[in-house]
Amino acid sequence: MALTHKGAARRRSRTDELERPEYGWIWKPLLVLLVIYLVVCLGLGIWWSWTPERFDVEQAVAEQRGAESGSTAARGAVTTAGLMTLIETLLEKPGGYLRNDIAPPGLWLDNMPAWELGVLTQARSLSRSLPAMEQSSAPELEGVQERLMGDSRDWLYPATEKRLEQALEELDGYLASLGAGGEAGFGEQGQGLAAWLEAITGSLDDLGLRLSASIGSRDELRDLDIDAESLPARTPWYRVDEVFFEARGQAWALMHLLEAVQRDQADVLDSAGVTERWGQLVAELQRSQRRLWSPLVLNGSGFGIFANHSLVLANHMVRARDLARQVTEGLAEVTPTPAPTASEPPVVEVERSEDSAEEAATDAGEAEMTAPTEEDVTEEGTGDAGAADSGEGESSSPGSEPTPAEAAEEGGDDASAADAAVPEGEPMPSSEAQDASGEASNSAATADEEAQPEG
């Protein structure tokens, strides 16, 4: 009986193993695949976090222009090619554009996305200033600004990568027009350059404040010439590296853009006497790109064991801000618009005289409603006629005698002042109001007749 029971138990156990097998072996290969995936993501994350190297702006022009690199390009080609290379770097660097990634390893990274935001910030700043630098109408530049101003984290269509590619196409068309020998090109007097430098000064000042906000003790900021009371709230410890790499990205992009603008506006910088300061600004930004030997962005204090990388970079940003401010002040002394020449047609003056006649007629209509005194209207007509005589044979320029339009506006202001002097409740007689309107119309007609021979 015992043997029979043992045999039956053996047969039942064998049946149970066949009907209900153990699947515990499946989790082992899944665990191995997970470990391999994490190791690959870690390796890709380290590789993708390396910041790109510097590039030569002269070589960038040759690469962007392609077959036309042997021909002469208009002023502004180097700046445009430098901006195009910045955008291409965001798209073609290891890992591509990572700021809008929604899957690992890009989702886990924060240093490189912050660096990309810094580069994109300076690209946007230059795109806003390009229309002011251009001496003619360039619709492509408006399209570039619109493409770059989108959300940097968009991953649905149109994704940020798509808009960056569209901006590259617009810039490529504008660069081709610079080499076609047309009217496209930057102005010869450095138009828009001072405004761009003012924006740079503001961004560098903001970076200095944000980097300094990671310091716990405000007493350590005295040597940086930073007002501790104006600092924002202290940066959380987990965002110190993001602010650091965003500042590095802005400095990296700004360094190349300044070199490109220096190639295009060398004569303007020489005339303003800021070439040396410009070179010092570029050198200061280059020093901010020295290799970070620590695997982490440290936030030490005082003379402790650990360094304070944010404080060191803030020092470079503050020095660059001061140099940019000095360059801006030097460029502000240079007049951005050329002086008018004698060969300019007098049609512009005739158009202004017609405008002054219309303004005088408008003032006459207002005189009928407000009924100014006869002496005030006579002074207004005299001012219009004298201004029309003074405007003959010469074009308007800053600091010259007032044009007829300006004289008409001054006469209108005088009439308004006289109206204010009339006491309320004492209207002028209707006959005097009609005489006043008639004399104003005669003065406007006189200004129009004197301006007609100039056409």
ABEGO torsion letter per residue (X at the ends): XAAAAAAAAAAAAAAAAAABBBAAAAAAAAAAAAAAAAAAAAAAAAAAABBBBBBBAAAAAAAAAEAAAABBBBBGAAAAAAAAAAAAAAAABBGEBAAABABOAAAABAAAAAAAAAAAAAAAAAAAAAAAABABBBAAAAAAAAAAABBAABABOBBAAAAAAAAAAAAAAAAAAAAAGBABEBBAAGBGAAAAAAAAAAAAAAAAAAAAAABABAAAAAAAGBBAAABBBBBBAAAAAAAAAAAAAAAAAAAAAAAAAAAAAAAAAAAAGAAAAAAAAAAAAAAAABBBABABBBBBBEABABBBAAAAAAAAAAAAAAAAAAAAAAAAABBABBBBBAABBAAAAAAAAAAAAAAAAAAAAAAAAAGBBAAAAAAAAAAAAAAAAAABGBBBBBGBBBBAAAAAAAAAAAAAAAAAABBBGBBBBAAAAAAAAAAAAAAAAAAAAAAAAAX
